[in-house]
Amino acid sequence: MKLRVESARIDDVLEDVVRVNEKHRVDGNGQRIETGTIYSVKVGGQKVYAVARGTAEEGVISMDEAIRDRLRVSLGDTIDPLFA
């Protein structure tokens, strides 16, 4: 799935939160990742661990600058992340 990278909500900054609509928040086996779960987000060869949170918006993934830097992505990028 392709998701557009957006900025984190102000409350999520420096909280290691990555928000994705629940219909897109599934692992490699198709299992839903519950809100509040610590999960991995992998983009290319980069991986971070984050707290799963939801958003009503479809087609976006929101994260703060620290997580974007670790994943080597920028605001507005379209990425195909792997969740586990």
ZIFEN-V33793 format. One record per run of one state. SS is the DSSP state (H for helix, E for strand, L for the rest). FROM is the first residue (numbers start at 1). TO is the last residue. If there is no record, write none. Layout:
SS;FROM;TO  SS;FROM;TO
This chain:
L;1;2  E;3;7  L;8;9  H;10;12  L;13;16  E;17;20  L;21;25  E;26;26  L;27;31  E;32;32  L;33;37  E;38;43  L;44;45  E;46;53  L;54;59  E;60;63  L;64;64  H;65;71  L;72;77  E;78;79  L;80;81  E;82;83  L;84;84
